[in-house]
Amino acid sequence: MRFLIFVWITLAVAATASAWYAMQPSKRGAAWFWIAVCVVLLATFAVSFVMLSASSEKTLLSIALYFLNWGMAAGGAAICVGAIAGLALGLAFKW
């Protein structure tokens, strides 16, 4: 479990650093756009958790989709959080 937490934090920090590094002051509109995209993705992940937990049908496909969704959400959430943090820092400190 510690290894998975380490991987999640590493993904988030890498996404933060790369988003901050890639943020160009002349592209402030694009940074806000990508922040909005990441927020929508995080909301989609949250909704998918609720939708899958409400399903009582247990087929092989639903179980496979359940594990796939959790795996995507774990890595995707780290990257989205890191991108939001990096772009927000870039917007705040890069002129």
C-alpha atoms as a printed R data frame, in Angstrom:
   type eleno elety resid chain resno       x       y       z
1  ATOM     1    CA   MET     A     1   0.000   0.000   0.000
2  ATOM     2    CA   ARG     A     2   2.867   2.365   0.731
3  ATOM     3    CA   PHE     A     3   4.211   1.739  -2.742
4  ATOM     4    CA   LEU     A     4   0.884   2.735  -4.319
5  ATOM     5    CA   ILE     A     5   0.789   5.905  -2.237
6  ATOM     6    CA   PHE     A     6   4.351   6.656  -3.343
7  ATOM     7    CA   VAL     A     7   3.408   6.119  -6.999
8  ATOM     8    CA   TRP     A     8   0.327   8.365  -6.645
9  ATOM     9    CA   ILE     A     9   2.357  11.146  -5.025
10 ATOM    10    CA   THR     A    10   5.117  10.755  -7.625
11 ATOM    11    CA   LEU     A    11   2.564  11.076 -10.434
12 ATOM    12    CA   ALA     A    12   1.041  14.161  -8.827
13 ATOM    13    CA   VAL     A    13   4.413  15.841  -8.237
14 ATOM    14    CA   ALA     A    14   5.619  15.025 -11.755
15 ATOM    15    CA   ALA     A    15   2.426  16.440 -13.241
16 ATOM    16    CA   THR     A    16   2.753  19.566 -11.086
17 ATOM    17    CA   ALA     A    17   6.359  20.154 -12.105
18 ATOM    18    CA   SER     A    18   5.761  19.533 -15.787
19 ATOM    19    CA   ALA     A    19   2.611  21.696 -15.880
20 ATOM    20    CA   TRP     A    20   4.424  24.546 -14.123
21 ATOM    21    CA   TYR     A    21   7.415  24.209 -16.441
22 ATOM    22    CA   ALA     A    22   5.273  24.063 -19.591
23 ATOM    23    CA   MET     A    23   3.021  26.985 -18.606
24 ATOM    24    CA   GLN     A    24   3.835  30.005 -20.743
25 ATOM    25    CA   PRO     A    25   2.774  33.455 -19.497
26 ATOM    26    CA   SER     A    26   1.461  34.369 -22.944
27 ATOM    27    CA   LYS     A    27  -0.900  31.361 -22.902
28 ATOM    28    CA   ARG     A    28  -2.969  32.203 -19.807
29 ATOM    29    CA   GLY     A    29  -6.251  31.350 -21.548
30 ATOM    30    CA   ALA     A    30  -4.985  27.909 -22.461
31 ATOM    31    CA   ALA     A    31  -3.918  27.321 -18.851
32 ATOM    32    CA   TRP     A    32  -7.422  28.150 -17.612
33 ATOM    33    CA   PHE     A    33  -8.866  25.852 -20.264
34 ATOM    34    CA   TRP     A    34  -6.724  22.902 -19.133
35 ATOM    35    CA   ILE     A    35  -7.555  23.599 -15.491
36 ATOM    36    CA   ALA     A    36 -11.247  23.387 -16.440
37 ATOM    37    CA   VAL     A    37 -10.638  20.149 -18.373
38 ATOM    38    CA   CYS     A    38  -8.914  18.587 -15.354
39 ATOM    39    CA   VAL     A    39 -11.753  19.680 -13.036
40 ATOM    40    CA   VAL     A    40 -14.290  18.084 -15.397
41 ATOM    41    CA   LEU     A    41 -12.242  14.866 -15.484
42 ATOM    42    CA   LEU     A    42 -12.080  14.751 -11.686
43 ATOM    43    CA   ALA     A    43 -15.845  15.270 -11.499
44 ATOM    44    CA   THR     A    44 -16.337  12.499 -14.075
45 ATOM    45    CA   PHE     A    45 -14.243  10.126 -11.976
46 ATOM    46    CA   ALA     A    46 -16.325  10.966  -8.893
47 ATOM    47    CA   VAL     A    47 -19.593  10.404 -10.744
48 ATOM    48    CA   SER     A    48 -18.348   7.105 -12.153
49 ATOM    49    CA   PHE     A    49 -17.644   5.854  -8.621
50 ATOM    50    CA   VAL     A    50 -21.205   6.640  -7.601
51 ATOM    51    CA   MET     A    51 -22.676   5.083 -10.732
52 ATOM    52    CA   LEU     A    52 -20.671   1.858 -10.371
53 ATOM    53    CA   SER     A    53 -21.401   1.500  -6.663
54 ATOM    54    CA   ALA     A    54 -25.150   1.854  -7.288
55 ATOM    55    CA   SER     A    55 -25.119  -1.058  -9.747
56 ATOM    56    CA   SER     A    56 -26.076  -4.344  -8.168
57 ATOM    57    CA   GLU     A    57 -25.552  -6.432 -11.288
58 ATOM    58    CA   LYS     A    58 -22.414  -8.546 -10.928
59 ATOM    59    CA   THR     A    59 -21.282  -9.815 -14.291
60 ATOM    60    CA   LEU     A    60 -17.750 -10.430 -15.432
61 ATOM    61    CA   LEU     A    61 -17.903  -7.285 -17.576
62 ATOM    62    CA   SER     A    62 -19.114  -5.085 -14.728
63 ATOM    63    CA   ILE     A    63 -16.389  -6.413 -12.437
64 ATOM    64    CA   ALA     A    64 -13.723  -5.812 -15.106
65 ATOM    65    CA   LEU     A    65 -15.030  -2.283 -15.695
66 ATOM    66    CA   TYR     A    66 -15.051  -1.687 -11.951
67 ATOM    67    CA   PHE     A    67 -11.361  -2.535 -11.605
68 ATOM    68    CA   LEU     A    68 -10.510  -0.635 -14.785
69 ATOM    69    CA   ASN     A    69 -12.362   2.414 -13.495
70 ATOM    70    CA   TRP     A    70 -10.560   2.339 -10.148
71 ATOM    71    CA   GLY     A    71  -7.204   2.013 -11.860
72 ATOM    72    CA   MET     A    72  -7.912   4.864 -14.244
73 ATOM    73    CA   ALA     A    73  -9.273   7.046 -11.499
74 ATOM    74    CA   ALA     A    74  -6.265   6.515  -9.247
75 ATOM    75    CA   GLY     A    75  -3.731   7.508 -11.891
76 ATOM    76    CA   GLY     A    76  -5.948  10.046 -13.607
77 ATOM    77    CA   ALA     A    77  -6.785  11.801 -10.364
78 ATOM    78    CA   ALA     A    78  -3.095  12.201  -9.504
79 ATOM    79    CA   ILE     A    79  -2.310  13.657 -12.909
80 ATOM    80    CA   CYS     A    80  -5.335  15.975 -12.842
81 ATOM    81    CA   VAL     A    81  -4.559  17.240  -9.341
82 ATOM    82    CA   GLY     A    82  -0.925  17.785 -10.314
83 ATOM    83    CA   ALA     A    83  -1.847  19.614 -13.517
84 ATOM    84    CA   ILE     A    84  -4.274  21.876 -11.666
85 ATOM    85    CA   ALA     A    85  -1.657  22.658  -9.012
86 ATOM    86    CA   GLY     A    86   1.127  23.247 -11.530
87 ATOM    87    CA   LEU     A    87  -0.952  25.464 -13.796
88 ATOM    88    CA   ALA     A    88  -2.331  27.410 -10.849
89 ATOM    89    CA   LEU     A    89   1.204  27.988  -9.565
90 ATOM    90    CA   GLY     A    90   2.268  29.017 -13.054
91 ATOM    91    CA   LEU     A    91  -0.616  31.477 -13.302
92 ATOM    92    CA   ALA     A    92   0.239  32.926  -9.897
93 ATOM    93    CA   PHE     A    93   4.018  33.215 -10.211
94 ATOM    94    CA   LYS     A    94   4.903  33.420 -13.912
95 ATOM    95    CA   TRP     A    95   4.489  36.820 -15.508
